[in-house]
Amino acid sequence: MGDSLSSDIKGGNNAGIATCWFNPKGLKNETDIKCSYEIQDLSQLLDIVK
């Protein structure tokens, strides 16, 4: 999980693990980097890890 597509999410993808982009401002992902999950509030993480 992280707030940077280029380092946190890309790093997770390179490691072959599920990723979660913390995007509190609701920015549009205009990169080719794909995340498994996207959340805008940290409380949403609970639904993912359950």
MOPAC internal coordinates of N, CA, C and O (Angstrom, degrees):
PM7 1SCF
backbone

  N    0.0000 0     0.00 0     0.00 0    0    0    0
  C    1.4427 1     0.00 0     0.00 0    1    0    0
  C    1.5252 1   108.64 1     0.00 0    2    1    0
  O    1.2310 1   121.33 1   -39.89 1    3    2    1
  N    1.3227 1   115.06 1   140.11 1    3    2    1
  C    1.4443 1   118.84 1   177.81 1    5    3    2
  C    1.5082 1   111.66 1  -173.07 1    6    5    3
  O    1.2310 1   121.21 1    -8.31 1    7    6    5
  N    1.3172 1   115.29 1   171.69 1    7    6    5
  C    1.4606 1   120.23 1  -177.97 1    9    7    6
  C    1.5223 1   113.07 1  -103.49 1   10    9    7
  O    1.2310 1   120.18 1  -179.22 1   11   10    9
  N    1.3097 1   117.25 1     0.78 1   11   10    9
  C    1.4617 1   120.81 1  -179.54 1   13   11   10
  C    1.5241 1   109.91 1  -114.11 1   14   13   11
  O    1.2310 1   121.01 1   -63.62 1   15   14   13
  N    1.3268 1   115.68 1   116.38 1   15   14   13
  C    1.4639 1   119.26 1   177.21 1   17   15   14
  C    1.5201 1   111.04 1   -63.39 1   18   17   15
  O    1.2310 1   120.74 1   138.64 1   19   18   17
  N    1.3308 1   116.20 1   -41.36 1   19   18   17
  C    1.4605 1   120.08 1  -173.02 1   21   19   18
  C    1.5206 1   114.26 1   -73.74 1   22   21   19
  O    1.2310 1   119.32 1   155.95 1   23   22   21
  N    1.3067 1   118.91 1   -24.05 1   23   22   21
  C    1.4665 1   118.63 1   178.78 1   25   23   22
  C    1.5226 1   111.53 1  -114.63 1   26   25   23
  O    1.2310 1   119.40 1   124.47 1   27   26   25
  N    1.3194 1   118.75 1   -55.53 1   27   26   25
  C    1.4687 1   121.17 1  -175.84 1   29   27   26
  C    1.5313 1   111.90 1   -66.65 1   30   29   27
  O    1.2310 1   120.63 1   126.58 1   31   30   29
  N    1.3182 1   116.41 1   -53.42 1   31   30   29
  C    1.4567 1   119.72 1  -174.28 1   33   31   30
  C    1.5252 1   111.34 1   -74.80 1   34   33   31
  O    1.2310 1   120.30 1   136.61 1   35   34   33
  N    1.3145 1   117.03 1   -43.39 1   35   34   33
  C    1.4626 1   119.92 1   177.38 1   37   35   34
  C    1.5266 1   110.90 1   -61.74 1   38   37   35
  O    1.2310 1   120.57 1   140.56 1   39   38   37
  N    1.3236 1   116.52 1   -39.44 1   39   38   37
  C    1.4637 1   120.30 1   177.13 1   41   39   38
  C    1.5118 1   112.30 1   -62.17 1   42   41   39
  O    1.2310 1   120.55 1   136.73 1   43   42   41
  N    1.3196 1   116.56 1   -43.27 1   43   42   41
  C    1.4658 1   120.57 1   176.62 1   45   43   42
  C    1.5183 1   111.55 1   -62.69 1   46   45   43
  O    1.2310 1   120.96 1   136.83 1   47   46   45
  N    1.3297 1   115.77 1   -43.17 1   47   46   45
  C    1.4656 1   119.42 1   177.45 1   49   47   46
  C    1.5198 1   110.98 1   -60.44 1   50   49   47
  O    1.2310 1   120.26 1   136.55 1   51   50   49
  N    1.3116 1   117.11 1   -43.45 1   51   50   49
  C    1.4678 1   121.16 1   179.22 1   53   51   50
  C    1.5229 1   111.74 1   -62.91 1   54   53   51
  O    1.2310 1   120.74 1   149.74 1   55   54   53
  N    1.3367 1   116.20 1   -30.26 1   55   54   53
  C    1.4669 1   120.70 1   178.78 1   57   55   54
  C    1.5276 1   112.19 1   -84.83 1   58   57   55
  O    1.2310 1   120.56 1   172.66 1   59   58   57
  N    1.3304 1   116.54 1    -7.34 1   59   58   57
  C    1.4593 1   120.38 1   178.14 1   61   59   58
  C    1.5184 1   114.05 1    78.09 1   62   61   59
  O    1.2310 1   120.04 1  -153.68 1   63   62   61
  N    1.3335 1   117.52 1    26.32 1   63   62   61
  C    1.4610 1   120.53 1  -179.86 1   65   63   62
  C    1.5258 1   110.43 1  -114.13 1   66   65   63
  O    1.2310 1   121.02 1   -20.65 1   67   66   65
  N    1.3233 1   115.65 1   159.35 1   67   66   65
  C    1.4626 1   120.92 1   176.88 1   69   67   66
  C    1.5296 1   109.26 1   -64.26 1   70   69   67
  O    1.2310 1   121.17 1   -34.76 1   71   70   69
  N    1.3205 1   115.37 1   145.24 1   71   70   69
  C    1.4593 1   120.24 1  -177.22 1   73   71   70
  C    1.5231 1   110.48 1  -125.50 1   74   73   71
  O    1.2310 1   121.29 1   -26.21 1   75   74   73
  N    1.3166 1   115.14 1   153.79 1   75   74   73
  C    1.4584 1   121.80 1   177.58 1   77   75   74
  C    1.5190 1   108.13 1  -135.97 1   78   77   75
  O    1.2310 1   121.21 1   -61.49 1   79   78   77
  N    1.3171 1   115.29 1   118.51 1   79   78   77
  C    1.4620 1   121.39 1  -179.78 1   81   79   78
  C    1.5183 1   108.88 1   -91.35 1   82   81   79
  O    1.2310 1   120.49 1   -61.19 1   83   82   81
  N    1.3157 1   116.67 1   118.81 1   83   82   81
  C    1.4663 1   122.46 1   175.07 1   85   83   82
  C    1.5209 1   106.63 1   -85.74 1   86   85   83
  O    1.2310 1   120.97 1   -70.75 1   87   86   85
  N    1.3310 1   115.75 1   109.25 1   87   86   85
  C    1.4607 1   122.52 1  -172.19 1   89   87   86
  C    1.5336 1   109.54 1  -127.73 1   90   89   87
  O    1.2310 1   120.05 1  -108.69 1   91   90   89
  N    1.3371 1   117.52 1    71.31 1   91   90   89
  C    1.4681 1   120.34 1  -174.17 1   93   91   90
  C    1.5265 1   114.49 1   -64.94 1   94   93   91
  O    1.2310 1   120.07 1   157.96 1   95   94   93
  N    1.3257 1   117.47 1   -22.04 1   95   94   93
  C    1.4691 1   119.82 1   179.66 1   97   95   94
  C    1.5213 1   112.90 1   -90.92 1   98   97   95
  O    1.2310 1   120.41 1   178.08 1   99   98   97
  N    1.3344 1   116.82 1    -1.92 1   99   98   97
  C    1.4591 1   120.56 1   179.40 1  101   99   98
  C    1.5198 1   113.44 1    65.11 1  102  101   99
  O    1.2310 1   120.62 1  -144.54 1  103  102  101
  N    1.3236 1   116.43 1    35.46 1  103  102  101
  C    1.4558 1   120.97 1   179.85 1  105  103  102
  C    1.5291 1   110.79 1   -67.09 1  106  105  103
  O    1.2310 1   120.67 1   -29.09 1  107  106  105
  N    1.3121 1   116.32 1   150.91 1  107  106  105
  C    1.4536 1   121.17 1   176.38 1  109  107  106
  C    1.5215 1   109.13 1   -82.24 1  110  109  107
  O    1.2310 1   120.75 1   -46.10 1  111  110  109
  N    1.3063 1   116.16 1   133.90 1  111  110  109
  C    1.4613 1   120.77 1   176.41 1  113  111  110
  C    1.5302 1   107.64 1   -79.80 1  114  113  111
  O    1.2310 1   120.69 1   -76.11 1  115  114  113
  N    1.3104 1   116.30 1   103.89 1  115  114  113
  C    1.4577 1   121.34 1  -179.67 1  117  115  114
  C    1.5215 1   111.79 1  -103.27 1  118  117  115
  O    1.2310 1   120.93 1  -155.60 1  119  118  117
  N    1.3227 1   115.82 1    24.40 1  119  118  117
  C    1.4632 1   121.57 1   178.11 1  121  119  118
  C    1.5240 1   108.73 1  -111.33 1  122  121  119
  O    1.2310 1   120.70 1    -3.60 1  123  122  121
  N    1.3056 1   116.26 1   176.40 1  123  122  121
  C    1.4623 1   120.91 1   174.70 1  125  123  122
  C    1.5322 1   111.38 1   -92.05 1  126  125  123
  O    1.2310 1   120.42 1  -172.77 1  127  126  125
  N    1.3129 1   116.79 1     7.23 1  127  126  125
  C    1.4627 1   122.07 1  -179.84 1  129  127  126
  C    1.5224 1   108.70 1   -81.38 1  130  129  127
  O    1.2310 1   120.79 1   -56.16 1  131  130  129
  N    1.3123 1   116.10 1   123.84 1  131  130  129
  C    1.4650 1   122.10 1  -178.52 1  133  131  130
  C    1.5216 1   110.16 1  -103.50 1  134  133  131
  O    1.2310 1   121.07 1   -41.35 1  135  134  133
  N    1.3289 1   115.55 1   138.65 1  135  134  133
  C    1.4672 1   119.99 1   176.24 1  137  135  134
  C    1.5252 1   108.97 1  -115.29 1  138  137  135
  O    1.2310 1   120.99 1   -27.97 1  139  138  137
  N    1.3120 1   115.72 1   152.03 1  139  138  137
  C    1.4624 1   121.03 1   178.78 1  141  139  138
  C    1.5174 1   111.34 1   -72.53 1  142  141  139
  O    1.2310 1   120.76 1   142.90 1  143  142  141
  N    1.3197 1   116.15 1   -37.10 1  143  142  141
  C    1.4576 1   123.02 1  -178.62 1  145  143  142
  C    1.5127 1   109.41 1  -139.47 1  146  145  143
  O    1.2310 1   121.31 1   -24.88 1  147  146  145
  N    1.3177 1   115.10 1   155.12 1  147  146  145
  C    1.4594 1   121.19 1   174.31 1  149  147  146
  C    1.5194 1   107.93 1  -137.97 1  150  149  147
  O    1.2310 1   120.77 1   -50.07 1  151  150  149
  N    1.3315 1   116.13 1   129.93 1  151  150  149
  C    1.4594 1   120.60 1   178.96 1  153  151  150
  C    1.5230 1   110.01 1  -128.86 1  154  153  151
  O    1.2310 1   121.19 1   -26.81 1  155  154  153
  N    1.3314 1   115.33 1   153.19 1  155  154  153
  C    1.4535 1   120.66 1   176.94 1  157  155  154
  C    1.5259 1   112.07 1  -108.59 1  158  157  155
  O    1.2310 1   120.40 1   165.17 1  159  158  157
  N    1.3119 1   116.84 1   -14.83 1  159  158  157
  C    1.4645 1   122.49 1  -179.67 1  161  159  158
  C    1.5254 1   108.16 1  -136.42 1  162  161  159
  O    1.2310 1   120.50 1   -42.49 1  163  162  161
  N    1.3188 1   116.65 1   137.51 1  163  162  161
  C    1.4678 1   119.77 1  -177.05 1  165  163  162
  C    1.5199 1   113.20 1   -60.16 1  166  165  163
  O    1.2310 1   119.76 1   153.53 1  167  166  165
  N    1.3262 1   118.06 1   -26.47 1  167  166  165
  C    1.4641 1   120.04 1   178.85 1  169  167  166
  C    1.5325 1   111.36 1   -64.20 1  170  169  167
  O    1.2310 1   119.66 1   157.22 1  171  170  169
  N    1.3238 1   118.25 1   -22.78 1  171  170  169
  C    1.4663 1   121.84 1   178.21 1  173  171  170
  C    1.5243 1   111.53 1   -68.37 1  174  173  171
  O    1.2310 1   119.94 1   160.00 1  175  174  173
  N    1.3079 1   117.73 1   -20.00 1  175  174  173
  C    1.4577 1   121.14 1  -179.80 1  177  175  174
  C    1.5290 1   111.33 1   -63.19 1  178  177  175
  O    1.2310 1   120.12 1   149.50 1  179  178  177
  N    1.3015 1   117.38 1   -30.50 1  179  178  177
  C    1.4709 1   121.27 1   179.31 1  181  179  178
  C    1.5209 1   111.74 1   -58.75 1  182  181  179
  O    1.2310 1   120.14 1   140.12 1  183  182  181
  N    1.3259 1   117.33 1   -39.88 1  183  182  181
  C    1.4601 1   120.69 1   179.46 1  185  183  182
  C    1.5273 1   111.79 1   -65.27 1  186  185  183
  O    1.2310 1   120.48 1   149.20 1  187  186  185
  N    1.3166 1   116.68 1   -30.80 1  187  186  185
  C    1.4600 1   120.96 1  -178.99 1  189  187  186
  C    1.5161 1   111.48 1   -76.01 1  190  189  187
  O    1.2310 1   119.87 1   138.79 1  191  190  189
  N    1.3139 1   117.85 1   -41.21 1  191  190  189
  C    1.4695 1   120.16 1  -174.27 1  193  191  190
  C    1.5229 1   113.76 1   -86.73 1  194  193  191
  O    1.2310 1   119.94 1   172.84 1  195  194  193
  N    1.3008 1   117.71 1    -7.16 1  195  194  193
  C    1.4823 1   119.34 1   178.39 1  197  195  194
  C    1.4907 1   111.65 1   -69.37 1  198  197  195
  O    1.2310 1   120.10 1   180.00 1  199  198  197

